[in-house]
Amino acid sequence: MIGCMACDLTAWRDELHGGEIGRTDAWVVEHCVGPLGVGTLIIKPVRHCVGLWDSTDDEAADLGPVMR
Ligand SMILES: [Zn+2]
């Protein structure tokens, strides 16, 4: 999605310091950008979502194993 920094980082349209750490079909694990800096990790959906309430049942079921 144009104008979404999270999606730009996921799609490598913007520089991601530290790179991608892990990925499933639904989720990607990356270093956080911004004030928390490299070393702080973020789990975010592969597709554009505004919040967890936008997750499909399959995405929600996959989140626990990713967090573990
Ligand atoms: Zn997005």
N, CA, C, O and the ligand as a Tripos MOL2 file, in Angstrom:
@<TRIPOS>MOLECULE
protein
  273   271    69     0     0
PROTEIN
NO_CHARGES

@<TRIPOS>ATOM
      1 N           0.8480   -1.1800    0.0000 N.3       1 MET1
      2 CA          0.0000    0.0000    0.0000 C.3       1 MET1
      3 C           0.8880    1.2370    0.0000 C.2       1 MET1
      4 O           1.8300    1.3390    0.7870 O.2       1 MET1
      5 N           0.5840    2.1550   -0.8740 N.am      2 ILE2
      6 CA          1.3590    3.3860   -0.9590 C.3       2 ILE2
      7 C           1.0550    4.2650    0.2520 C.2       2 ILE2
      8 O          -0.1020    4.4350    0.6390 O.2       2 ILE2
      9 N           2.1020    4.8120    0.8360 N.am      3 GLY3
     10 CA          1.9180    5.6910    1.9760 C.3       3 GLY3
     11 C           1.9330    4.9870    3.3090 C.2       3 GLY3
     12 O           1.6510    5.6110    4.3320 O.2       3 GLY3
     13 N           2.2530    3.6970    3.3340 N.am      4 CYS4
     14 CA          2.3220    2.9580    4.5940 C.3       4 CYS4
     15 C           3.7760    2.5320    4.8170 C.2       4 CYS4
     16 O           4.3090    1.7010    4.0810 O.2       4 CYS4
     17 N           4.3930    3.1000    5.8210 N.am      5 MET5
     18 CA          5.8050    2.8030    6.0910 C.3       5 MET5
     19 C           6.0080    1.3270    6.4280 C.2       5 MET5
     20 O           6.9970    0.7300    6.0030 O.2       5 MET5
     21 N           5.0940    0.7400    7.1780 N.am      6 ALA6
     22 CA          5.2270   -0.6790    7.5440 C.3       6 ALA6
     23 C           5.2340   -1.5560    6.2970 C.2       6 ALA6
     24 O           6.0530   -2.4680    6.1790 O.2       6 ALA6
     25 N           4.3210   -1.2800    5.3690 N.am      7 CYS7
     26 CA          4.2620   -2.0700    4.1270 C.3       7 CYS7
     27 C           5.4820   -1.8020    3.2500 C.2       7 CYS7
     28 O           5.9990   -2.7170    2.6090 O.2       7 CYS7
     29 N           5.9430   -0.5580    3.2190 N.am      8 ASP8
     30 CA          7.1390   -0.2340    2.4380 C.3       8 ASP8
     31 C           8.3440   -1.0080    2.9580 C.2       8 ASP8
     32 O           9.1530   -1.4920    2.1660 O.2       8 ASP8
     33 N           8.4760   -1.1310    4.2630 N.am      9 LEU9
     34 CA          9.5940   -1.8880    4.8330 C.3       9 LEU9
     35 C           9.4510   -3.3760    4.5270 C.2       9 LEU9
     36 O          10.4310   -4.0400    4.1930 O.2       9 LEU9
     37 N           8.2370   -3.8970    4.6410 N.am     10 THR10
     38 CA          8.0020   -5.3150    4.3590 C.3      10 THR10
     39 C           8.3310   -5.6510    2.9100 C.2      10 THR10
     40 O           8.8640   -6.7210    2.6140 O.2      10 THR10
     41 N           8.0080   -4.7220    2.0090 N.am     11 ALA11
     42 CA          8.2160   -4.9490    0.5750 C.3      11 ALA11
     43 C           9.5950   -4.4720    0.1210 C.2      11 ALA11
     44 O           9.8900   -4.4870   -1.0740 O.2      11 ALA11
     45 N          10.4300   -4.0520    1.0490 N.am     12 TRP12
     46 CA         11.7900   -3.5980    0.7420 C.3      12 TRP12
     47 C          11.8000   -2.3600   -0.1450 C.2      12 TRP12
     48 O          12.7640   -2.1380   -0.8780 O.2      12 TRP12
     49 N          10.7420   -1.5470   -0.0910 N.am     13 ARG13
     50 CA         10.7310   -0.2810   -0.8240 C.3      13 ARG13
     51 C          11.4210    0.8100   -0.0120 C.2      13 ARG13
     52 O          11.6690    1.9040   -0.5180 O.2      13 ARG13
     53 N          11.7240    0.5130    1.2280 N.am     14 ASP14
     54 CA         12.4170    1.4340    2.1140 C.3      14 ASP14
     55 C          13.4960    0.6360    2.8300 C.2      14 ASP14
     56 O          13.3630   -0.5750    3.0060 O.2      14 ASP14
     57 N          14.5710    1.3130    3.2470 N.am     15 GLU15
     58 CA         15.6920    0.6210    3.8830 C.3      15 GLU15
     59 C          15.3050    0.1170    5.2690 C.2      15 GLU15
     60 O          14.7910    0.8690    6.0970 O.2      15 GLU15
     61 N          15.5580   -1.1600    5.5040 N.am     16 LEU16
     62 CA         15.2580   -1.7740    6.7850 C.3      16 LEU16
     63 C          16.5670   -2.1160    7.4950 C.2      16 LEU16
     64 O          17.2340   -3.0900    7.1450 O.2      16 LEU16
     65 N          16.9210   -1.3250    8.4740 N.am     17 HIS17
     66 CA         18.1440   -1.5700    9.2370 C.3      17 HIS17
     67 C          17.9890   -2.8650   10.0450 C.2      17 HIS17
     68 O          16.9950   -3.0700   10.7420 O.2      17 HIS17
     69 N          18.9810   -3.7100    9.9310 N.am     18 GLY18
     70 CA         18.9380   -4.9680   10.6610 C.3      18 GLY18
     71 C          18.2660   -6.0830    9.8860 C.2      18 GLY18
     72 O          18.4260   -7.2580   10.2180 O.2      18 GLY18
     73 N          17.5160   -5.7260    8.8590 N.am     19 GLY19
     74 CA         16.9110   -6.7260    7.9940 C.3      19 GLY19
     75 C          15.7520   -7.4660    8.6180 C.2      19 GLY19
     76 O          15.3580   -7.2370    9.7610 O.2      19 GLY19
     77 N          15.2370   -8.3530    7.8190 N.am     20 GLU20
     78 CA         14.1160   -9.1860    8.2440 C.3      20 GLU20
     79 C          14.6510  -10.3810    9.0110 C.2      20 GLU20
     80 O          15.6300  -10.9990    8.5920 O.2      20 GLU20
     81 N          14.0220  -10.7130   10.1280 N.am     21 ILE21
     82 CA         14.4990  -11.7990   10.9790 C.3      21 ILE21
     83 C          13.7360  -13.0900   10.7380 C.2      21 ILE21
     84 O          14.3120  -14.1760   10.7870 O.2      21 ILE21
     85 N          12.4630  -12.9750   10.4830 N.am     22 GLY22
     86 CA         11.6470  -14.1670   10.2600 C.3      22 GLY22
     87 C          10.3810  -13.8140    9.5140 C.2      22 GLY22
     88 O           9.9910  -12.6490    9.4380 O.2      22 GLY22
     89 N           9.7400  -14.8410    8.9600 N.am     23 ARG23
     90 CA          8.5210  -14.6000    8.1790 C.3      23 ARG23
     91 C           7.7130  -15.8820    8.1050 C.2      23 ARG23
     92 O           8.2600  -16.9750    7.9580 O.2      23 ARG23
     93 N           6.4210  -15.7310    8.2090 N.am     24 THR24
     94 CA          5.4860  -16.8060    7.8800 C.3      24 THR24
     95 C           4.6330  -16.2920    6.7200 C.2      24 THR24
     96 O           4.9160  -15.2280    6.1690 O.2      24 THR24
     97 N           3.6000  -17.0350    6.3500 N.am     25 ASP25
     98 CA          2.7100  -16.5400    5.3010 C.3      25 ASP25
     99 C           1.9820  -15.2760    5.7530 C.2      25 ASP25
    100 O           1.6160  -14.4420    4.9250 O.2      25 ASP25
    101 N           1.7700  -15.1310    7.0590 N.am     26 ALA26
    102 CA          0.9470  -14.0290    7.5750 C.3      26 ALA26
    103 C           1.7270  -12.9420    8.3010 C.2      26 ALA26
    104 O           1.2810  -11.7950    8.3410 O.2      26 ALA26
    105 N           2.8780  -13.2730    8.8760 N.am     27 TRP27
    106 CA          3.5880  -12.3420    9.7590 C.3      27 TRP27
    107 C           5.0490  -12.2190    9.3720 C.2      27 TRP27
    108 O           5.6430  -13.1420    8.8140 O.2      27 TRP27
    109 N           5.6140  -11.0660    9.6790 N.am     28 VAL28
    110 CA          7.0330  -10.8300    9.4650 C.3      28 VAL28
    111 C           7.6200  -10.2540   10.7500 C.2      28 VAL28
    112 O           6.9870   -9.4410   11.4230 O.2      28 VAL28
    113 N           8.8280  -10.6820   11.0810 N.am     29 VAL29
    114 CA          9.5360  -10.1940   12.2620 C.3      29 VAL29
    115 C          10.7130   -9.3510   11.7790 C.2      29 VAL29
    116 O          11.5470   -9.8070   10.9960 O.2      29 VAL29
    117 N          10.7600   -8.1220   12.2580 N.am     30 GLU30
    118 CA         11.8080   -7.1800   11.8510 C.3      30 GLU30
    119 C          12.3110   -6.4100   13.0630 C.2      30 GLU30
    120 O          11.6850   -6.4020   14.1220 O.2      30 GLU30
    121 N          13.4570   -5.7660   12.8800 N.am     31 HIS31
    122 CA         13.8940   -4.7970   13.8650 C.3      31 HIS31
    123 C          12.9760   -3.5840   13.7650 C.2      31 HIS31
    124 O          12.5600   -3.1900   12.6760 O.2      31 HIS31
    125 N          12.6730   -3.0100   14.9040 N.am     32 CYS32
    126 CA         11.8100   -1.8370   14.9610 C.3      32 CYS32
    127 C          12.5820   -0.6090   14.4730 C.2      32 CYS32
    128 O          13.7710   -0.4670   14.7580 O.2      32 CYS32
    129 N          11.9140    0.2610   13.7520 N.am     33 VAL33
    130 CA         12.5090    1.5300   13.3590 C.3      33 VAL33
    131 C          11.9410    2.6220   14.2650 C.2      33 VAL33
    132 O          10.8890    2.4460   14.8810 O.2      33 VAL33
    133 N          12.6410    3.7370   14.3360 N.am     34 GLY34
    134 CA         12.1650    4.8340   15.1790 C.3      34 GLY34
    135 C          12.9000    4.8800   16.4960 C.2      34 GLY34
    136 O          14.0100    4.3580   16.5990 O.2      34 GLY34
    137 N          12.3120    5.4900   17.5050 N.am     35 PRO35
    138 CA         13.0320    5.7600   18.7460 C.3      35 PRO35
    139 C          13.4720    4.5160   19.5110 C.2      35 PRO35
    140 O          14.4200    4.5900   20.2930 O.2      35 PRO35
    141 N          12.8160    3.3810   19.3120 N.am     36 LEU36
    142 CA         13.2220    2.1760   20.0400 C.3      36 LEU36
    143 C          14.4760    1.5660   19.4340 C.2      36 LEU36
    144 O          15.2530    0.9330   20.1480 O.2      36 LEU36
    145 N          14.6900    1.7380   18.1460 N.am     37 GLY37
    146 CA         15.9450    1.3800   17.5140 C.3      37 GLY37
    147 C          16.1730   -0.0960   17.2920 C.2      37 GLY37
    148 O          15.3730   -0.9460   17.6820 O.2      37 GLY37
    149 N          17.3100   -0.3760   16.6430 N.am     38 VAL38
    150 CA         17.7020   -1.7440   16.3250 C.3      38 VAL38
    151 C          17.8830   -2.5230   17.6230 C.2      38 VAL38
    152 O          18.4550   -2.0150   18.5880 O.2      38 VAL38
    153 N          17.3990   -3.7360   17.6390 N.am     39 GLY39
    154 CA         17.4360   -4.5750   18.8250 C.3      39 GLY39
    155 C          16.0450   -4.7960   19.3790 C.2      39 GLY39
    156 O          15.7830   -5.8060   20.0320 O.2      39 GLY39
    157 N          15.1590   -3.8610   19.1200 N.am     40 THR40
    158 CA         13.7530   -4.0370   19.4700 C.3      40 THR40
    159 C          13.0630   -4.6680   18.2750 C.2      40 THR40
    160 O          13.1860   -4.1820   17.1510 O.2      40 THR40
    161 N          12.3440   -5.7390   18.5140 N.am     41 LEU41
    162 CA         11.7240   -6.4650   17.4090 C.3      41 LEU41
    163 C          10.2420   -6.1380   17.3050 C.2      41 LEU41
    164 O           9.5900   -5.7970   18.2920 O.2      41 LEU41
    165 N           9.7340   -6.2490   16.1000 N.am     42 ILE42
    166 CA          8.3180   -6.0360   15.8430 C.3      42 ILE42
    167 C           7.7900   -7.2210   15.0410 C.2      42 ILE42
    168 O           8.4470   -7.7080   14.1210 O.2      42 ILE42
    169 N           6.6100   -7.6690   15.4000 N.am     43 ILE43
    170 CA          5.8880   -8.6650   14.6030 C.3      43 ILE43
    171 C           4.7480   -7.9210   13.9440 C.2      43 ILE43
    172 O           3.9060   -7.3290   14.6200 O.2      43 ILE43
    173 N           4.7220   -7.9520   12.6330 N.am     44 LYS44
    174 CA          3.6670   -7.2250   11.9320 C.3      44 LYS44
    175 C           3.1020   -8.0870   10.8190 C.2      44 LYS44
    176 O           3.7680   -9.0000   10.3310 O.2      44 LYS44
    177 N           1.8750   -7.7970   10.4200 N.am     45 PRO45
    178 CA          1.2640   -8.6070    9.3640 C.3      45 PRO45
    179 C           1.9460   -8.3630    8.0220 C.2      45 PRO45
    180 O           2.4220   -7.2610    7.7490 O.2      45 PRO45
    181 N           1.9880   -9.3900    7.1970 N.am     46 VAL46
    182 CA          2.5650   -9.2500    5.8690 C.3      46 VAL46
    183 C           1.7000   -8.3190    5.0210 C.2      46 VAL46
    184 O           2.2160   -7.5030    4.2580 O.2      46 VAL46
    185 N           0.3870   -8.4480    5.1600 N.am     47 ARG47
    186 CA         -0.4990   -7.5770    4.3880 C.3      47 ARG47
    187 C          -0.8420   -6.3450    5.2210 C.2      47 ARG47
    188 O          -0.6910   -6.3470    6.4420 O.2      47 ARG47
    189 N          -1.2990   -5.3100    4.5560 N.am     48 HIS48
    190 CA         -1.6360   -4.0740    5.2530 C.3      48 HIS48
    191 C          -2.8270   -4.2850    6.1870 C.2      48 HIS48
    192 O          -3.9100   -4.6660    5.7420 O.2      48 HIS48
    193 N          -2.6280   -4.0380    7.4690 N.am     49 CYS49
    194 CA         -3.6850   -4.0920    8.4760 C.3      49 CYS49
    195 C          -3.4900   -2.9040    9.4020 C.2      49 CYS49
    196 O          -2.3600   -2.5340    9.7210 O.2      49 CYS49
    197 N          -4.5750   -2.3180    9.8230 N.am     50 VAL50
    198 CA         -4.4970   -1.1900   10.7550 C.3      50 VAL50
    199 C          -4.3680   -1.6890   12.1920 C.2      50 VAL50
    200 O          -3.7160   -1.0450   13.0150 O.2      50 VAL50
    201 N          -4.9760   -2.8160   12.4960 N.am     51 GLY51
    202 CA         -4.9180   -3.3520   13.8510 C.3      51 GLY51
    203 C          -5.2120   -4.8390   13.8650 C.2      51 GLY51
    204 O          -5.6020   -5.4170   12.8500 O.2      51 GLY51
    205 N          -5.0230   -5.4500   15.0180 N.am     52 LEU52
    206 CA         -5.2480   -6.8950   15.1280 C.3      52 LEU52
    207 C          -6.6810   -7.2810   14.8000 C.2      52 LEU52
    208 O          -6.9410   -8.4030   14.3650 O.2      52 LEU52
    209 N          -7.6130   -6.3570   15.0070 N.am     53 TRP53
    210 CA         -9.0160   -6.6390   14.7040 C.3      53 TRP53
    211 C          -9.2320   -6.8860   13.2140 C.2      53 TRP53
    212 O         -10.2730   -7.4150   12.8240 O.2      53 TRP53
    213 N          -8.2580   -6.5080   12.3680 N.am     54 ASP54
    214 CA         -8.3510   -6.7630   10.9340 C.3      54 ASP54
    215 C          -7.8200   -8.1390   10.5480 C.2      54 ASP54
    216 O          -7.9160   -8.5420    9.3880 O.2      54 ASP54
    217 N          -7.2600   -8.8610   11.5220 N.am     55 SER55
    218 CA         -6.6660  -10.1700   11.2250 C.3      55 SER55
    219 C          -7.7420  -11.1790   10.8420 C.2      55 SER55
    220 O          -8.8490  -11.1710   11.3810 O.2      55 SER55
    221 N          -7.3910  -12.0410    9.9050 N.am     56 THR56
    222 CA         -8.2650  -13.1590    9.5770 C.3      56 THR56
    223 C          -8.0840  -14.2380   10.6420 C.2      56 THR56
    224 O          -7.1630  -14.1630   11.4550 O.2      56 THR56
    225 N          -8.9560  -15.2340   10.6370 N.am     57 ASP57
    226 CA         -8.8160  -16.3360   11.6000 C.3      57 ASP57
    227 C          -7.4790  -17.0510   11.4150 C.2      57 ASP57
    228 O          -6.8290  -17.4100   12.3970 O.2      57 ASP57
    229 N          -7.0660  -17.2610   10.1690 N.am     58 ASP58
    230 CA         -5.7920  -17.9320    9.9080 C.3      58 ASP58
    231 C          -4.6090  -17.0950   10.3940 C.2      58 ASP58
    232 O          -3.6550  -17.6350   10.9540 O.2      58 ASP58
    233 N          -4.6660  -15.7880   10.1830 N.am     59 GLU59
    234 CA         -3.5840  -14.9190   10.6600 C.3      59 GLU59
    235 C          -3.5200  -14.9300   12.1830 C.2      59 GLU59
    236 O          -2.4350  -15.0000   12.7620 O.2      59 GLU59
    237 N          -4.6740  -14.8600   12.8280 N.am     60 ALA60
    238 CA         -4.7060  -14.8710   14.2910 C.3      60 ALA60
    239 C          -4.1590  -16.1950   14.8370 C.2      60 ALA60
    240 O          -3.4420  -16.2080   15.8370 O.2      60 ALA60
    241 N          -4.4950  -17.2910   14.1870 N.am     61 ALA61
    242 CA         -4.0160  -18.6040   14.6430 C.3      61 ALA61
    243 C          -2.5120  -18.7260   14.4780 C.2      61 ALA61
    244 O          -1.8710  -19.4580   15.2320 O.2      61 ALA61
    245 N          -1.9380  -18.0340   13.5200 N.am     62 ASP62
    246 CA         -0.5030  -18.1010   13.2520 C.3      62 ASP62
    247 C           0.2990  -17.1870   14.1820 C.2      62 ASP62
    248 O           1.5080  -17.3700   14.3240 O.2      62 ASP62
    249 N          -0.3400  -16.2210   14.8070 N.am     63 LEU63
    250 CA          0.3840  -15.2420   15.6180 C.3      63 LEU63
    251 C           1.0380  -15.8610   16.8550 C.2      63 LEU63
    252 O           2.1770  -15.5260   17.1810 O.2      63 LEU63
    253 N           0.3400  -16.7470   17.5370 N.am     64 GLY64
    254 CA          0.9150  -17.3720   18.7410 C.3      64 GLY64
    255 C           2.2180  -18.0860   18.4680 C.2      64 GLY64
    256 O           3.2060  -17.8280   19.1570 O.2      64 GLY64
    257 N           2.2630  -18.9950   17.4690 N.am     65 PRO65
    258 CA          3.5260  -19.6600   17.1570 C.3      65 PRO65
    259 C           4.6320  -18.6780   16.7620 C.2      65 PRO65
    260 O           5.7980  -18.9030   17.0870 O.2      65 PRO65
    261 N           4.2820  -17.5970   16.0680 N.am     66 VAL66
    262 CA          5.3040  -16.5980   15.7120 C.3      66 VAL66
    263 C           5.8500  -15.9440   16.9660 C.2      66 VAL66
    264 O           7.0590  -15.7500   17.0900 O.2      66 VAL66
    265 N           4.9650  -15.6000   17.9060 N.am     67 MET67
    266 CA          5.4160  -14.9400   19.1380 C.3      67 MET67
    267 C           6.2930  -15.8780   19.9770 C.2      67 MET67
    268 O           7.2450  -15.4360   20.6190 O.2      67 MET67
    269 N           5.9670  -17.1580   19.9650 N.am     68 ARG68
    270 CA          6.7500  -18.1190   20.7410 C.3      68 ARG68
    271 C           8.1540  -18.2580   20.1760 C.2      68 ARG68
    272 O           8.9580  -19.0260   20.7020 O.2      68 ARG68
    273 ZN          0.5740   -1.1230    5.4630 Zn       69 ZN69
@<TRIPOS>BOND
     1     1     2 1
     2     2     3 1
     3     3     4 2
     4     3     5 am
     5     5     6 1
     6     6     7 1
     7     7     8 2
     8     7     9 am
     9     9    10 1
    10    10    11 1
    11    11    12 2
    12    11    13 am
    13    13    14 1
    14    14    15 1
    15    15    16 2
    16    15    17 am
    17    17    18 1
    18    18    19 1
    19    19    20 2
    20    19    21 am
    21    21    22 1
    22    22    23 1
    23    23    24 2
    24    23    25 am
    25    25    26 1
    26    26    27 1
    27    27    28 2
    28    27    29 am
    29    29    30 1
    30    30    31 1
    31    31    32 2
    32    31    33 am
    33    33    34 1
    34    34    35 1
    35    35    36 2
    36    35    37 am
    37    37    38 1
    38    38    39 1
    39    39    40 2
    40    39    41 am
    41    41    42 1
    42    42    43 1
    43    43    44 2
    44    43    45 am
    45    45    46 1
    46    46    47 1
    47    47    48 2
    48    47    49 am
    49    49    50 1
    50    50    51 1
    51    51    52 2
    52    51    53 am
    53    53    54 1
    54    54    55 1
    55    55    56 2
    56    55    57 am
    57    57    58 1
    58    58    59 1
    59    59    60 2
    60    59    61 am
    61    61    62 1
    62    62    63 1
    63    63    64 2
    64    63    65 am
    65    65    66 1
    66    66    67 1
    67    67    68 2
    68    67    69 am
    69    69    70 1
    70    70    71 1
    71    71    72 2
    72    71    73 am
    73    73    74 1
    74    74    75 1
    75    75    76 2
    76    75    77 am
    77    77    78 1
    78    78    79 1
    79    79    80 2
    80    79    81 am
    81    81    82 1
    82    82    83 1
    83    83    84 2
    84    83    85 am
    85    85    86 1
    86    86    87 1
    87    87    88 2
    88    87    89 am
    89    89    90 1
    90    90    91 1
    91    91    92 2
    92    91    93 am
    93    93    94 1
    94    94    95 1
    95    95    96 2
    96    95    97 am
    97    97    98 1
    98    98    99 1
    99    99   100 2
   100    99   101 am
   101   101   102 1
   102   102   103 1
   103   103   104 2
   104   103   105 am
   105   105   106 1
   106   106   107 1
   107   107   108 2
   108   107   109 am
   109   109   110 1
   110   110   111 1
   111   111   112 2
   112   111   113 am
   113   113   114 1
   114   114   115 1
   115   115   116 2
   116   115   117 am
   117   117   118 1
   118   118   119 1
   119   119   120 2
   120   119   121 am
   121   121   122 1
   122   122   123 1
   123   123   124 2
   124   123   125 am
   125   125   126 1
   126   126   127 1
   127   127   128 2
   128   127   129 am
   129   129   130 1
   130   130   131 1
   131   131   132 2
   132   131   133 am
   133   133   134 1
   134   134   135 1
   135   135   136 2
   136   135   137 am
   137   137   138 1
   138   138   139 1
   139   139   140 2
   140   139   141 am
   141   141   142 1
   142   142   143 1
   143   143   144 2
   144   143   145 am
   145   145   146 1
   146   146   147 1
   147   147   148 2
   148   147   149 am
   149   149   150 1
   150   150   151 1
   151   151   152 2
   152   151   153 am
   153   153   154 1
   154   154   155 1
   155   155   156 2
   156   155   157 am
   157   157   158 1
   158   158   159 1
   159   159   160 2
   160   159   161 am
   161   161   162 1
   162   162   163 1
   163   163   164 2
   164   163   165 am
   165   165   166 1
   166   166   167 1
   167   167   168 2
   168   167   169 am
   169   169   170 1
   170   170   171 1
   171   171   172 2
   172   171   173 am
   173   173   174 1
   174   174   175 1
   175   175   176 2
   176   175   177 am
   177   177   178 1
   178   178   179 1
   179   179   180 2
   180   179   181 am
   181   181   182 1
   182   182   183 1
   183   183   184 2
   184   183   185 am
   185   185   186 1
   186   186   187 1
   187   187   188 2
   188   187   189 am
   189   189   190 1
   190   190   191 1
   191   191   192 2
   192   191   193 am
   193   193   194 1
   194   194   195 1
   195   195   196 2
   196   195   197 am
   197   197   198 1
   198   198   199 1
   199   199   200 2
   200   199   201 am
   201   201   202 1
   202   202   203 1
   203   203   204 2
   204   203   205 am
   205   205   206 1
   206   206   207 1
   207   207   208 2
   208   207   209 am
   209   209   210 1
   210   210   211 1
   211   211   212 2
   212   211   213 am
   213   213   214 1
   214   214   215 1
   215   215   216 2
   216   215   217 am
   217   217   218 1
   218   218   219 1
   219   219   220 2
   220   219   221 am
   221   221   222 1
   222   222   223 1
   223   223   224 2
   224   223   225 am
   225   225   226 1
   226   226   227 1
   227   227   228 2
   228   227   229 am
   229   229   230 1
   230   230   231 1
   231   231   232 2
   232   231   233 am
   233   233   234 1
   234   234   235 1
   235   235   236 2
   236   235   237 am
   237   237   238 1
   238   238   239 1
   239   239   240 2
   240   239   241 am
   241   241   242 1
   242   242   243 1
   243   243   244 2
   244   243   245 am
   245   245   246 1
   246   246   247 1
   247   247   248 2
   248   247   249 am
   249   249   250 1
   250   250   251 1
   251   251   252 2
   252   251   253 am
   253   253   254 1
   254   254   255 1
   255   255   256 2
   256   255   257 am
   257   257   258 1
   258   258   259 1
   259   259   260 2
   260   259   261 am
   261   261   262 1
   262   262   263 1
   263   263   264 2
   264   263   265 am
   265   265   266 1
   266   266   267 1
   267   267   268 2
   268   267   269 am
   269   269   270 1
   270   270   271 1
   271   271   272 2
@<TRIPOS>SUBSTRUCTURE
     1 MET1         2 RESIDUE 1 A MET
     2 ILE2         6 RESIDUE 1 A ILE
     3 GLY3        10 RESIDUE 1 A GLY
     4 CYS4        14 RESIDUE 1 A CYS
     5 MET5        18 RESIDUE 1 A MET
     6 ALA6        22 RESIDUE 1 A ALA
     7 CYS7        26 RESIDUE 1 A CYS
     8 ASP8        30 RESIDUE 1 A ASP
     9 LEU9        34 RESIDUE 1 A LEU
    10 THR10       38 RESIDUE 1 A THR
    11 ALA11       42 RESIDUE 1 A ALA
    12 TRP12       46 RESIDUE 1 A TRP
    13 ARG13       50 RESIDUE 1 A ARG
    14 ASP14       54 RESIDUE 1 A ASP
    15 GLU15       58 RESIDUE 1 A GLU
    16 LEU16       62 RESIDUE 1 A LEU
    17 HIS17       66 RESIDUE 1 A HIS
    18 GLY18       70 RESIDUE 1 A GLY
    19 GLY19       74 RESIDUE 1 A GLY
    20 GLU20       78 RESIDUE 1 A GLU
    21 ILE21       82 RESIDUE 1 A ILE
    22 GLY22       86 RESIDUE 1 A GLY
    23 ARG23       90 RESIDUE 1 A ARG
    24 THR24       94 RESIDUE 1 A THR
    25 ASP25       98 RESIDUE 1 A ASP
    26 ALA26      102 RESIDUE 1 A ALA
    27 TRP27      106 RESIDUE 1 A TRP
    28 VAL28      110 RESIDUE 1 A VAL
    29 VAL29      114 RESIDUE 1 A VAL
    30 GLU30      118 RESIDUE 1 A GLU
    31 HIS31      122 RESIDUE 1 A HIS
    32 CYS32      126 RESIDUE 1 A CYS
    33 VAL33      130 RESIDUE 1 A VAL
    34 GLY34      134 RESIDUE 1 A GLY
    35 PRO35      138 RESIDUE 1 A PRO
    36 LEU36      142 RESIDUE 1 A LEU
    37 GLY37      146 RESIDUE 1 A GLY
    38 VAL38      150 RESIDUE 1 A VAL
    39 GLY39      154 RESIDUE 1 A GLY
    40 THR40      158 RESIDUE 1 A THR
    41 LEU41      162 RESIDUE 1 A LEU
    42 ILE42      166 RESIDUE 1 A ILE
    43 ILE43      170 RESIDUE 1 A ILE
    44 LYS44      174 RESIDUE 1 A LYS
    45 PRO45      178 RESIDUE 1 A PRO
    46 VAL46      182 RESIDUE 1 A VAL
    47 ARG47      186 RESIDUE 1 A ARG
    48 HIS48      190 RESIDUE 1 A HIS
    49 CYS49      194 RESIDUE 1 A CYS
    50 VAL50      198 RESIDUE 1 A VAL
    51 GLY51      202 RESIDUE 1 A GLY
    52 LEU52      206 RESIDUE 1 A LEU
    53 TRP53      210 RESIDUE 1 A TRP
    54 ASP54      214 RESIDUE 1 A ASP
    55 SER55      218 RESIDUE 1 A SER
    56 THR56      222 RESIDUE 1 A THR
    57 ASP57      226 RESIDUE 1 A ASP
    58 ASP58      230 RESIDUE 1 A ASP
    59 GLU59      234 RESIDUE 1 A GLU
    60 ALA60      238 RESIDUE 1 A ALA
    61 ALA61      242 RESIDUE 1 A ALA
    62 ASP62      246 RESIDUE 1 A ASP
    63 LEU63      250 RESIDUE 1 A LEU
    64 GLY64      254 RESIDUE 1 A GLY
    65 PRO65      258 RESIDUE 1 A PRO
    66 VAL66      262 RESIDUE 1 A VAL
    67 MET67      266 RESIDUE 1 A MET
    68 ARG68      270 RESIDUE 1 A ARG
    69 ZN69       273 GROUP 0 **** ****
